[in-house]
Amino acid sequence: MRLFTFLLAALVVVFHLGLVFSGLVPNLVSRPIHLALALPWILIVPGQTGWMRYSGIALAIAGIGAALWVALSHKMLKAQYGFIEGDFQLVLAVVLLIVVLESARRAIGWPLPLVALTTLAYGLFGQYIPGEFGHSGTPLESFLGTLTIAEGGIWGSLTGVSVNVVAIFVIFGAVLNAGEAGQGFMNLANAAAGRLRGGAAKVSVLSSALFGSISGSASANVASTGAITMPAMTKLGYPKRLAAAVEAVASSGGQIMPPLMGAGAFVMVELTGVPYTQIMAAALFPAILYFAAVWIGVDAYATRYDLKGIPPEQAPGWREVMVTSAFFAVPFVVLLVGLFVIRVTPQYAASVAILAAFALLFFNARGIGTWRQTALRIEEACLNATRQVSMIAAIIICASIIIGVLAITGLGVKITSLILSGAGGMLWPALLLTALACLFLGMELPTTAAYVICISVAGPALQELGLEPLQAHLFVFWFALLSTITPPVCGAVFIASGMIGENWLKVALTAMTLGFGLYVIPLAMIANPALISLAATPLAGILTTIQIALGLGLMSLGMIQKRFGLLRPVLFVLGALIIFIRPLAGL
């Protein structure tokens, strides 16, 4: 059974890499196969019993069969232009929708499937709704056909992002993590910051920024780096709530740190039409500012609690740092050279970087590893990659139902009009409405899913009020991330507090103080567009970043540093004024 599981996982990895190197494959072939390969990992889970087990097997068989039929019949279906012909195709469409909805439910719970079901109900019965929010109706064969047998709905461009780009970068991260790259991140962070004041917390900030740049998951980041950094902090006398908060906040930054950004960057490419390298450039300075604000907050807490650095004898030697750093530096260099020097596509550059990282699995810090160690690493890389690819596929394909219905019925345009009228035609009230929507959606949905839904309905309104597309998308994406540290549902905080044994609410309040940049920086992007213009106007971007860093530093000291006494509110207000008034880049 273990061998079969590994071979199935390897098949998923080889398929997605093969798509990159094999040239053009029809979308109605690659995307259904992507779903078919993902379904067993979502619906058939070891340890399930009774109804869940048997229903999972039945749904997986039905879903795989339906998806493969679409792939095999792609030429015939292309000629139907999204119109279902016959009862068989009608049943197949219903099966596909049920399987996609149930897969998302089993992967992440009820909220996303419920939203998708609501939009489906609107598409089927919205013609009976009076007034402007009704629609004229769409024939059943056309409605279901557009969603299931055409390159719209579940086989739309969003699914294409999951197949062609997200999967490749997820595999890249999994291969890196299976080797010595994670230890390399920790050693480098330890050498750079371990001996400083509050060194253990600063190591957590640096290592989470590095690790998060390839994992793209706050939860995975907390579970991996937190298992090392949080015990190290508590041993050195850090309050438990501070240790857990530092890890939760630092790990949340992984979803805004290029290159992976929790799959958000690649979805953004598809939705905006902006090249991936430009999105990376736009996201870089805001991400650096976020971690800079966390660093300043950590330093303020270190002064407040007199927290020392890591003892020199516990720090890794420079030889160990250099050797282990090579395990992530070499693949990263390959990736960056491919992107910025040779200028191949992101997925091609990442695929070559995967091959470099795969070759490094045969080595460890002492030299060539044993065959058993290497085999276990390859198995771990394939299994972790496949589980993550399948999870993201379940989320994105379910979200594609929502996008498809919005397009078919014109509901997105109507919601855009509602936002515009509710905001009185003014930008900042519209931003507030959008931010609240992102926060509520993010409480129940993964960041990428919350971002996709929110930008689909609010993005056009924000752009109509004067925002550039990339501004609007980055704003929404950042606010979709708020729920990782914001009560009542704060996933990264729950995990960190559970691992360290501290009250989650105490951790959340400290995390919100440390991670306040998550609330402020998206607003700064709107007030200071130069912040995300590194590619077009690098000097203005650098000056604006320095300005905002100064403001964030003053705000952080005003919130945390008690020795300033009555000056703390003054520092906070002064910091806010520096960020939002008279941008340096515009002087």
SEMIKE-491827 format. One record per residue (C-alpha): residue number from 1; residue in three letters; x, y, z. Coordinates in Angstrom, 3 decimals, decimal comma. Layout:
% SEMIKE-491827
    k    r        xx        yy        zz
  NUM  ALA         X         Y         Z
...
***
This chain:
% SEMIKE-491827
    k    r        xx        yy        zz
    1  MET     0,000     0,000     0,000
    2  ARG     2,834     2,405     0,827
    3  LEU     4,470     1,749    -2,548
    4  PHE     1,163     2,319    -4,356
    5  THR     0,626     5,614    -2,488
    6  PHE     4,129     6,786    -3,375
    7  LEU     3,701     5,844    -7,055
    8  LEU     0,384     7,708    -7,192
    9  ALA     2,033    10,782    -5,629
   10  ALA     4,972    10,518    -8,030
   11  LEU     2,503    10,352   -10,921
   12  VAL     1,003    13,682    -9,818
   13  VAL     4,453    15,304    -9,661
   14  VAL     5,599    13,857   -13,003
   15  PHE     2,342    14,867   -14,719
   16  HIS     2,615    18,514   -13,717
   17  LEU     6,315    18,716   -14,567
   18  GLY     5,605    16,951   -17,854
   19  LEU     3,054    19,622   -18,789
   20  VAL     5,770    22,262   -18,574
   21  PHE     8,315    20,399   -20,698
   22  SER     5,944    18,744   -23,211
   23  GLY     4,579    21,842   -24,906
   24  LEU     0,935    22,731   -25,460
   25  VAL    -1,712    20,379   -24,052
   26  PRO    -5,399    21,258   -24,615
   27  ASN    -6,976    22,886   -21,565
   28  LEU    -9,886    20,412   -21,610
   29  VAL    -7,281    17,656   -21,236
   30  SER    -4,837    19,014   -18,663
   31  ARG    -7,402    20,567   -16,321
   32  PRO    -9,728    17,536   -15,984
   33  ILE    -6,705    15,259   -15,445
   34  HIS    -5,506    17,680   -12,758
   35  LEU    -8,813    17,204   -10,934
   36  ALA    -8,801    13,432   -11,485
   37  LEU    -5,323    13,129    -9,935
   38  ALA    -6,282    15,310    -6,968
   39  LEU    -9,551    13,594    -6,005
   40  PRO    -8,115    10,466    -4,303
   41  TRP    -6,035    12,650    -1,958
   42  ILE    -9,085    14,620    -0,869
   43  LEU   -11,865    12,024    -0,831
   44  ILE   -10,036     8,832     0,194
   45  VAL    -8,265     9,592     3,459
   46  PRO    -6,592     6,858     5,566
   47  GLY    -8,381     6,230     8,826
   48  GLN   -11,857     7,072     7,569
   49  THR   -14,554     4,545     8,421
   50  GLY   -18,186     3,860     7,626
   51  TRP   -20,138     6,269     5,466
   52  MET   -17,280     8,741     4,982
   53  ARG   -15,003     6,019     3,637
   54  TYR   -17,468     4,408     1,238
   55  SER   -18,928     7,701     0,027
   56  GLY   -15,401     9,031    -0,520
   57  ILE   -14,472     6,022    -2,642
   58  ALA   -17,717     6,257    -4,651
   59  LEU   -17,324    10,001    -5,238
   60  ALA   -13,660     9,605    -6,208
   61  ILE   -14,506     6,898    -8,773
   62  ALA   -17,406     8,936   -10,182
   63  GLY   -15,389    12,158   -10,282
   64  ILE   -12,311    10,565   -11,851
   65  GLY   -14,476     8,845   -14,462
   66  ALA   -16,325    12,062   -15,313
   67  ALA   -13,135    14,145   -15,490
   68  LEU   -11,364    11,602   -17,682
   69  TRP   -14,392    11,430   -19,987
   70  VAL   -14,175    15,204   -20,468
   71  ALA   -10,456    14,892   -21,240
   72  LEU   -11,006    12,072   -23,744
   73  SER   -13,946    13,856   -25,385
   74  HIS   -12,373    17,313   -25,533
   75  LYS   -12,538    17,612   -29,344
   76  MET   -16,234    16,760   -29,443
   77  LEU   -17,019    19,047   -26,498
   78  LYS   -15,185    21,959   -28,054
   79  ALA   -17,640    21,852   -30,960
   80  GLN   -20,613    22,024   -28,550
   81  TYR   -19,657    25,545   -27,325
   82  GLY   -20,660    24,814   -23,748
   83  PHE   -24,120    23,395   -24,541
   84  ILE   -25,007    20,023   -23,027
   85  GLU   -26,402    17,417   -25,412
   86  GLY   -28,344    14,458   -24,010
   87  ASP   -29,138    13,033   -20,602
   88  PHE   -25,705    11,433   -20,179
   89  GLN   -23,916    14,775   -20,345
   90  LEU   -26,496    16,314   -18,018
   91  VAL   -25,848    13,602   -15,399
   92  LEU   -22,111    13,985   -15,902
   93  ALA   -22,355    17,755   -15,272
   94  VAL   -24,295    17,212   -12,043
   95  VAL   -21,783    14,561   -10,903
   96  LEU   -18,841    16,904   -11,531
   97  LEU   -20,433    19,756    -9,568
   98  ILE   -21,317    17,479    -6,631
   99  VAL   -17,808    15,992    -6,554
  100  VAL   -16,154    19,433    -6,676
  101  LEU   -18,364    20,796    -3,892
  102  GLU   -17,860    17,766    -1,654
  103  SER   -14,105    17,765    -2,280
  104  ALA   -13,880    21,377    -1,148
  105  ARG   -16,025    20,608     1,899
  106  ARG   -13,786    17,742     2,951
  107  ALA   -10,673    19,791     2,278
  108  ILE   -11,546    23,022     4,101
  109  GLY   -15,045    22,723     5,578
  110  TRP   -18,464    24,134     4,688
  111  PRO   -18,036    27,893     4,037
  112  LEU   -16,653    27,850     0,478
  113  PRO   -19,011    25,103    -0,797
  114  LEU   -21,949    26,960     0,781
  115  VAL   -21,010    30,138    -1,081
  116  ALA   -20,675    28,104    -4,285
  117  LEU   -24,061    26,419    -3,680
  118  THR   -25,670    29,815    -3,088
  119  THR   -24,319    31,164    -6,370
  120  LEU   -25,447    27,998    -8,181
  121  ALA   -28,944    28,445    -6,745
  122  TYR   -28,890    32,062    -7,901
  123  GLY   -27,860    30,982   -11,395
  124  LEU   -30,655    28,391   -11,568
  125  PHE   -33,470    30,387    -9,939
  126  GLY   -32,366    34,042   -10,079
  127  GLN   -34,869    34,805   -12,828
  128  TYR   -37,608    34,565   -10,184
  129  ILE   -36,008    37,311    -8,061
  130  PRO   -37,778    40,654    -8,692
  131  GLY   -35,920    43,888    -9,204
  132  GLU   -32,391    44,651   -10,321
  133  PHE   -30,843    41,645    -8,558
  134  GLY   -32,746    39,140   -10,642
  135  HIS   -31,483    37,954   -14,007
  136  SER   -33,131    37,015   -17,280
  137  GLY   -32,451    33,287   -16,916
  138  THR   -30,161    30,891   -18,752
  139  PRO   -31,218    27,547   -20,321
  140  LEU   -30,216    24,664   -18,049
  141  GLU   -28,181    22,958   -20,780
  142  SER   -26,214    26,134   -21,416
  143  PHE   -25,771    27,028   -17,724
  144  LEU   -24,482    23,595   -16,636
  145  GLY   -22,540    23,128   -19,864
  146  THR   -20,628    26,384   -19,430
  147  LEU   -19,679    25,299   -15,925
  148  THR   -18,653    21,700   -16,686
  149  ILE   -17,846    20,908   -20,330
  150  ALA   -16,409    24,178   -21,617
  151  GLU   -13,339    26,249   -20,753
  152  GLY   -15,330    28,196   -18,214
  153  GLY   -16,560    27,303   -14,750
  154  ILE   -14,579    24,446   -13,231
  155  TRP   -12,257    24,235   -16,263
  156  GLY   -11,749    27,996   -16,449
  157  SER    -8,619    30,106   -16,382
  158  LEU    -8,406    29,979   -12,586
  159  THR    -8,100    26,190   -12,734
  160  GLY    -5,449    26,692   -15,403
  161  VAL    -3,404    28,676   -12,884
  162  SER    -3,672    25,786   -10,414
  163  VAL    -2,566    23,265   -13,063
  164  ASN     0,191    25,142   -14,817
  165  VAL     1,794    27,377   -12,217
  166  VAL     0,659    26,869    -8,621
  167  ALA     1,276    23,120    -8,728
  168  ILE     4,834    23,653    -9,988
  169  PHE     5,749    26,101    -7,228
  170  VAL     4,127    23,890    -4,594
  171  ILE     6,267    20,985    -5,823
  172  PHE     9,299    23,290    -5,689
  173  GLY     8,605    24,132    -2,051
  174  ALA     7,969    20,493    -1,122
  175  VAL    11,245    19,309    -2,687
  176  LEU    13,184    22,068    -0,923
  177  ASN    11,574    21,262     2,429
  178  ALA    12,298    17,553     2,075
  179  GLY    16,037    18,271     1,990
  180  GLU    18,302    20,425     4,119
  181  ALA    16,862    23,767     2,966
  182  GLY    14,743    24,223     6,109
  183  GLN    17,793    23,711     8,319
  184  GLY    19,665    26,115     6,075
  185  PHE    17,029    28,787     6,690
  186  MET    17,286    28,267    10,443
  187  ASN    21,095    28,324    10,461
  188  LEU    21,287    31,470     8,352
  189  ALA    18,724    33,259    10,517
  190  ASN    20,541    32,100    13,653
  191  ALA    23,891    33,370    12,406
  192  ALA    22,411    36,703    11,304
  193  ALA    20,272    37,529    14,341
  194  GLY    20,703    34,950    17,082
  195  ARG    23,120    36,969    19,228
  196  LEU    21,153    40,222    19,019
  197  ARG    18,820    41,494    21,732
  198  GLY    15,714    39,319    21,523
  199  GLY    17,709    37,112    19,196
  200  ALA    15,529    33,995    19,428
  201  ALA    12,458    35,981    18,336
  202  LYS    14,384    37,679    15,535
  203  VAL    15,555    34,262    14,334
  204  SER    11,874    33,302    14,177
  205  VAL    11,098    36,404    12,085
  206  LEU    13,936    35,781     9,616
  207  SER    13,476    32,035     9,303
  208  SER     9,715    32,403     8,833
  209  ALA    10,251    35,017     6,117
  210  LEU    12,638    32,666     4,307
  211  PHE    10,611    29,503     4,879
  212  GLY     7,330    31,237     4,104
  213  SER     8,652    32,443     0,766
  214  ILE     8,537    28,830    -0,453
  215  SER     5,773    27,289     1,672
  216  GLY     3,220    30,073     1,203
  217  SER     1,211    28,709     4,141
  218  ALA     0,924    30,341     7,557
  219  SER    -0,182    27,075     9,179
  220  ALA     2,649    25,029     7,659
  221  ASN     5,110    27,737     8,647
  222  VAL     3,987    27,783    12,298
  223  ALA     4,042    23,992    12,522
  224  SER     7,531    23,655    11,015
  225  THR     9,667    26,609    12,130
  226  GLY     7,582    27,062    15,294
  227  ALA     8,505    23,596    16,526
  228  ILE    12,100    24,883    16,763
  229  THR    11,775    28,597    17,511
  230  MET     9,061    28,616    20,199
  231  PRO    10,808    26,176    22,583
  232  ALA    14,039    28,138    22,053
  233  MET    12,276    31,364    23,053
  234  THR    10,608    29,949    26,166
  235  LYS    13,907    28,436    27,355
  236  LEU    15,419    31,923    27,231
  237  GLY    12,640    33,364    29,384
  238  TYR    10,259    34,771    26,764
  239  PRO     6,622    35,022    27,914
  240  LYS     4,649    32,246    26,230
  241  ARG     2,161    34,661    24,686
  242  LEU     5,009    36,630    23,103
  243  ALA     6,777    33,529    21,757
  244  ALA     3,568    32,224    20,183
  245  ALA     2,612    35,663    18,839
  246  VAL     6,024    36,186    17,223
  247  GLU     5,773    32,853    15,420
  248  ALA     2,155    33,384    14,321
  249  VAL     2,851    36,889    12,982
  250  ALA     6,129    35,975    11,294
  251  SER     4,591    32,869     9,727
  252  SER     1,616    34,828     8,382
  253  GLY     4,043    36,953     6,393
  254  GLY     4,928    33,966     4,236
  255  GLN     1,736    34,506     2,233
  256  ILE     2,791    38,011     1,219
  257  MET     6,486    37,263     0,631
  258  PRO     7,500    36,523    -2,980
  259  PRO     7,947    34,224    -4,799
  260  LEU     5,061    31,918    -3,777
  261  MET     2,672    34,174    -1,789
  262  GLY     0,360    31,285    -0,957
  263  ALA    -0,544    30,808    -4,626
  264  GLY    -1,983    34,331    -4,647
  265  ALA     0,679    35,741    -6,970
  266  PHE    -0,181    33,264    -9,717
  267  VAL    -3,910    33,793    -9,406
  268  MET    -3,177    37,528    -9,581
  269  VAL    -1,300    37,015   -12,853
  270  GLU    -4,369    35,413   -14,405
  271  LEU    -6,876    37,932   -13,053
  272  THR    -4,869    41,092   -13,811
  273  GLY    -2,842    40,126   -16,869
  274  VAL     0,221    41,622   -15,134
  275  PRO     3,433    39,572   -15,630
  276  TYR     4,537    37,451   -12,684
  277  THR     7,900    39,223   -12,363
  278  GLN     6,106    42,568   -12,083
  279  ILE     3,828    41,221    -9,348
  280  MET     6,875    39,926    -7,483
  281  ALA     8,490    43,359    -7,740
  282  ALA     5,301    45,103    -6,557
  283  ALA     4,860    42,757    -3,589
  284  LEU     8,496    42,849    -2,433
  285  PHE     8,709    46,223    -0,644
  286  PRO     5,375    45,829     1,223
  287  ALA     6,497    42,371     2,407
  288  ILE     9,845    43,746     3,580
  289  LEU     8,027    46,534     5,421
  290  TYR     5,800    43,981     7,139
  291  PHE     8,755    42,014     8,474
  292  ALA    10,601    45,239     9,356
  293  ALA     7,634    46,333    11,489
  294  VAL     7,582    42,924    13,197
  295  TRP    11,359    43,177    13,794
  296  ILE    10,997    46,628    15,410
  297  GLY     8,155    45,327    17,575
  298  VAL    10,226    42,327    18,664
  299  ASP    13,110    44,642    19,577
  300  ALA    10,751    46,836    21,618
  301  TYR     9,440    43,786    23,497
  302  ALA    13,028    42,587    24,022
  303  THR    13,878    45,915    25,674
  304  ARG    10,695    45,821    27,730
  305  TYR    11,341    42,306    29,062
  306  ASP    15,166    42,444    28,959
  307  LEU    15,380    39,485    26,590
  308  LYS    18,904    38,389    25,735
  309  GLY    20,243    36,840    22,575
  310  ILE    20,981    33,168    21,973
  311  PRO    24,168    32,032    23,777
  312  PRO    27,176    31,942    21,386
  313  GLU    27,782    28,258    22,036
  314  GLN    24,332    27,431    20,630
  315  ALA    24,919    29,314    17,376
  316  PRO    25,886    27,289    14,283
  317  GLY    29,415    27,662    12,918
  318  TRP    30,002    29,595     9,711
  319  ARG    30,977    26,440     7,814
  320  GLU    27,696    24,799     8,803
  321  VAL    25,788    27,944     7,793
  322  MET    27,473    28,126     4,382
  323  VAL    26,994    24,422     3,606
  324  THR    23,343    24,206     4,664
  325  SER    22,487    27,536     3,013
  326  ALA    23,567    26,082    -0,327
  327  PHE    20,607    23,681    -0,159
  328  PHE    18,179    26,570    -0,691
  329  ALA    20,539    29,090    -2,327
  330  VAL    21,313    26,938    -5,385
  331  PRO    17,660    26,278    -6,370
  332  PHE    16,748    29,904    -5,650
  333  VAL    19,578    31,161    -7,857
  334  VAL    18,413    28,822   -10,640
  335  LEU    14,866    30,163   -10,258
  336  LEU    15,903    33,830   -10,271
  337  VAL    18,304    33,415   -13,199
  338  GLY    15,533    31,761   -15,187
  339  LEU    13,072    34,547   -14,330
  340  PHE    15,218    37,650   -14,651
  341  VAL    18,241    36,720   -16,809
  342  ILE    17,097    34,072   -19,292
  343  ARG    13,482    35,334   -18,980
  344  VAL    11,696    32,021   -19,361
  345  THR     8,183    31,540   -17,947
  346  PRO     7,814    31,266   -14,153
  347  GLN     6,728    27,627   -14,376
  348  TYR     9,661    26,681   -16,607
  349  ALA    12,162    28,428   -14,297
  350  ALA    10,596    26,719   -11,272
  351  SER    10,689    23,319   -13,018
  352  VAL    14,428    23,623   -13,658
  353  ALA    14,879    24,768   -10,036
  354  ILE    12,948    21,659    -8,925
  355  LEU    15,449    19,471   -10,786
  356  ALA    18,315    21,283    -9,017
  357  ALA    16,609    20,850    -5,630
  358  PHE    15,893    17,192    -6,428
  359  ALA    19,591    16,569    -7,132
  360  LEU    20,426    18,081    -3,716
  361  LEU    18,185    15,516    -1,987
  362  PHE    21,027    13,032    -2,497
  363  PHE    23,289    15,135    -0,257
  364  ASN    23,330    16,305     3,349
  365  ALA    25,557    18,688     5,315
  366  ARG    28,199    15,934     5,688
  367  GLY    28,261    14,811     2,058
  368  ILE    26,348    12,151     0,109
  369  GLY    23,431    10,728     2,067
  370  THR    22,511     7,074     2,393
  371  TRP    20,155     5,477    -0,115
  372  ARG    17,537     5,031     2,602
  373  GLN    17,742     8,703     3,612
  374  THR    17,469     9,809    -0,014
  375  ALA    14,535     7,468    -0,712
  376  LEU    12,676     8,793     2,342
  377  ARG    13,301    12,362     1,215
  378  ILE    11,970    11,679    -2,285
  379  GLU     8,918     9,976    -0,802
  380  GLU     8,319    12,897     1,573
  381  ALA     8,681    15,432    -1,245
  382  CYS     6,205    13,617    -3,507
  383  LEU     3,630    13,016    -0,772
  384  ASN     3,727    16,551     0,627
  385  ALA     3,642    18,102    -2,840
  386  THR     0,671    15,980    -3,907
  387  ARG    -1,322    16,699    -0,748
  388  GLN    -0,783    20,451    -1,138
  389  VAL    -1,494    20,432    -4,886
  390  SER    -4,718    18,496    -4,251
  391  MET    -5,806    20,838    -1,457
  392  ILE    -5,259    23,922    -3,621
  393  ALA    -6,996    22,236    -6,570
  394  ALA   -10,083    21,547    -4,425
  395  ILE   -10,201    25,183    -3,305
  396  ILE    -9,565    26,801    -6,674
  397  ILE   -11,889    24,559    -8,692
  398  CYS   -14,718    25,177    -6,210
  399  ALA   -14,028    28,930    -6,337
  400  SER   -14,186    28,655   -10,133
  401  ILE   -17,865    27,695    -9,841
  402  ILE   -18,502    31,038    -8,158
  403  ILE   -16,530    32,961   -10,789
  404  GLY   -18,367    31,100   -13,558
  405  VAL   -21,817    31,911   -12,180
  406  LEU   -20,889    35,569   -11,657
  407  ALA   -19,869    35,757   -15,316
  408  ILE   -22,948    33,915   -16,661
  409  THR   -25,524    35,891   -14,660
  410  GLY   -23,866    39,309   -14,446
  411  LEU   -24,173    39,222   -10,630
  412  GLY   -20,649    40,605   -10,236
  413  VAL   -21,614    43,816   -12,034
  414  LYS   -24,655    44,219    -9,776
  415  ILE   -22,607    43,779    -6,595
  416  THR   -20,074    46,271    -7,950
  417  SER   -22,890    48,796    -8,391
  418  LEU   -24,036    48,099    -4,829
  419  ILE   -20,562    48,781    -3,446
  420  LEU   -20,280    51,998    -5,440
  421  SER   -23,640    53,268    -4,219
  422  GLY   -22,956    52,173    -0,621
  423  ALA   -19,658    54,061    -0,654
  424  GLY   -21,276    57,154    -2,141
  425  GLY   -18,876    57,045    -5,060
  426  MET   -15,910    57,686    -2,720
  427  LEU   -12,770    55,551    -2,670
  428  TRP   -11,964    55,275     1,030
  429  PRO   -15,460    54,195     2,153
  430  ALA   -15,349    51,608    -0,660
  431  LEU   -11,981    50,417     0,659
  432  LEU   -13,469    50,094     4,149
  433  LEU   -16,407    48,035     2,841
  434  THR   -14,012    45,838     0,866
  435  ALA   -11,682    45,383     3,853
  436  LEU   -14,589    44,275     6,059
  437  ALA   -15,756    41,834     3,386
  438  CYS   -12,229    40,411     3,108
  439  LEU   -11,968    40,033     6,883
  440  PHE   -15,288    38,178     7,140
  441  LEU   -14,551    35,938     4,157
  442  GLY   -11,040    35,227     5,428
  443  MET   -12,377    34,030     8,774
  444  GLU   -13,904    30,985     7,110
  445  LEU   -11,930    30,571     3,881
  446  PRO    -8,271    30,086     2,965
  447  THR    -6,598    33,347     1,947
  448  THR    -6,503    32,571    -1,781
  449  ALA   -10,197    31,617    -1,914
  450  ALA   -11,228    34,711     0,084
  451  TYR    -9,118    36,877    -2,225
  452  VAL   -10,607    35,370    -5,406
  453  ILE   -14,204    35,849    -4,272
  454  CYS   -13,662    39,340    -2,873
  455  ILE   -11,708    40,681    -5,838
  456  SER   -14,301    39,269    -8,239
  457  VAL   -17,054    41,391    -6,726
  458  ALA   -15,170    44,382    -5,272
  459  GLY   -12,243    44,700    -7,700
  460  PRO   -14,206    46,356   -10,532
  461  ALA   -15,677    48,897    -8,084
  462  LEU   -12,257    49,837    -6,703
  463  GLN   -10,853    50,204   -10,208
  464  GLU   -13,812    52,319   -11,244
  465  LEU   -12,999    54,613    -8,316
  466  GLY    -9,484    55,177    -9,605
  467  LEU    -7,247    52,344    -8,368
  468  GLU    -4,834    50,624   -10,702
  469  PRO    -5,645    46,891   -11,095
  470  LEU    -2,509    45,770    -9,223
  471  GLN    -3,231    48,205    -6,370
  472  ALA    -6,736    46,836    -5,975
  473  HIS    -5,604    43,217    -6,098
  474  LEU    -2,763    43,619    -3,595
  475  PHE    -5,045    45,560    -1,247
  476  VAL    -7,675    42,824    -1,304
  477  PHE    -5,089    40,040    -0,994
  478  TRP    -3,496    41,604     2,094
  479  PHE    -6,817    42,118     3,826
  480  ALA    -7,867    38,548     3,001
  481  LEU    -4,879    37,536     5,139
  482  LEU    -6,030    39,458     8,231
  483  SER    -7,875    36,509     9,729
  484  THR    -4,644    34,580    10,350
  485  ILE    -4,046    36,770    13,427
  486  THR    -7,366    38,607    13,950
  487  PRO    -9,990    37,144    16,356
  488  PRO   -12,409    35,461    16,458
  489  VAL   -11,003    33,077    13,826
  490  CYS    -7,216    33,324    13,697
  491  GLY    -5,697    30,114    12,355
  492  ALA    -1,992    30,858    12,847
  493  VAL    -2,644    32,026    16,421
  494  PHE    -4,677    28,908    17,265
  495  ILE    -1,884    26,627    16,067
  496  ALA     0,908    28,558    17,813
  497  SER    -0,980    28,886    21,108
  498  GLY    -1,871    25,191    21,044
  499  MET     1,745    24,175    20,437
  500  ILE     3,030    26,290    23,338
  501  GLY     0,109    25,851    25,762
  502  GLU    -1,026    29,473    26,114
  503  ASN    -4,445    31,158    26,043
  504  TRP    -5,181    31,921    22,398
  505  LEU    -6,800    35,305    23,083
  506  LYS    -3,691    36,590    24,875
  507  VAL    -1,598    35,408    21,948
  508  ALA    -3,987    37,034    19,450
  509  LEU    -3,861    40,438    21,175
  510  THR    -0,058    40,376    21,226
  511  ALA     0,010    39,160    17,613
  512  MET    -2,206    42,036    16,480
  513  THR     0,200    44,483    18,138
  514  LEU     3,240    42,895    16,517
  515  GLY     1,565    42,389    13,155
  516  PHE    -0,179    45,758    12,942
  517  GLY     1,593    46,315     9,624
  518  LEU    -0,896    43,869     8,119
  519  TYR    -3,623    46,456     8,775
  520  VAL    -1,648    49,585     7,864
  521  ILE     0,523    48,639     4,850
  522  PRO    -2,396    47,872     2,451
  523  LEU    -3,741    51,360     3,174
  524  ALA    -0,253    52,767     2,610
  525  MET    -0,219    51,125    -0,839
  526  ILE    -3,290    53,188    -1,726
  527  ALA    -2,001    56,454    -0,245
  528  ASN     1,497    55,924    -1,701
  529  PRO     1,277    54,113    -5,069
  530  ALA     5,070    54,401    -5,453
  531  LEU     5,381    51,680    -2,803
  532  ILE     4,428    49,040    -5,375
  533  SER     6,179    50,648    -8,345
  534  LEU     9,643    49,120    -7,925
  535  ALA     9,703    47,906   -11,530
  536  ALA     8,630    51,254   -13,050
  537  THR    10,124    53,855   -10,663
  538  PRO    12,676    52,179    -8,390
  539  LEU    13,980    55,373    -6,754
  540  ALA    10,497    56,571    -5,819
  541  GLY     9,734    53,080    -4,512
  542  ILE    12,833    53,036    -2,311
  543  LEU    12,169    56,545    -0,917
  544  THR     8,550    55,680    -0,180
  545  THR     9,576    52,437     1,518
  546  ILE    12,003    54,312     3,780
  547  GLN     9,304    56,848     4,629
  548  ILE     6,739    54,172     5,516
  549  ALA     9,342    52,163     7,473
  550  LEU     9,990    55,229     9,621
  551  GLY     6,277    55,690    10,226
  552  LEU     5,755    52,016    11,074
  553  GLY     8,696    52,123    13,483
  554  LEU     7,230    55,074    15,386
  555  MET     3,780    53,479    15,496
  556  SER     5,263    50,223    16,799
  557  LEU     7,237    51,974    19,541
  558  GLY     4,145    53,939    20,484
  559  MET     2,163    50,722    20,976
  560  ILE     4,795    48,565    22,692
  561  GLN     7,570    50,607    24,331
  562  LYS     6,308    51,561    27,800
  563  ARG     9,343    53,675    28,722
  564  PHE     8,067    56,514    26,501
  565  GLY     5,109    56,958    28,833
  566  LEU     2,753    59,766    27,788
  567  LEU     4,670    60,222    24,532
  568  ARG     3,402    56,884    23,206
  569  PRO     0,184    58,265    21,647
  570  VAL     2,221    61,101    20,143
  571  LEU     4,645    58,617    18,545
  572  PHE     1,755    56,569    17,188
  573  VAL    -0,008    59,573    15,615
  574  LEU     3,277    60,972    14,264
  575  GLY     4,043    57,610    12,646
  576  ALA     0,608    57,532    11,006
  577  LEU     1,066    61,084     9,706
  578  ILE     4,459    60,197     8,206
  579  ILE     2,904    57,233     6,374
  580  PHE    -0,191    58,938     5,014
  581  ILE     0,734    62,603     4,590
  582  ARG     3,047    64,156     1,986
  583  PRO     4,762    61,099     0,454
  584  LEU     8,507    61,574    -0,008
  585  ALA     8,318    60,176    -3,532
  586  GLY     6,041    63,032    -4,498
  587  LEU     8,218    65,850    -3,155
***
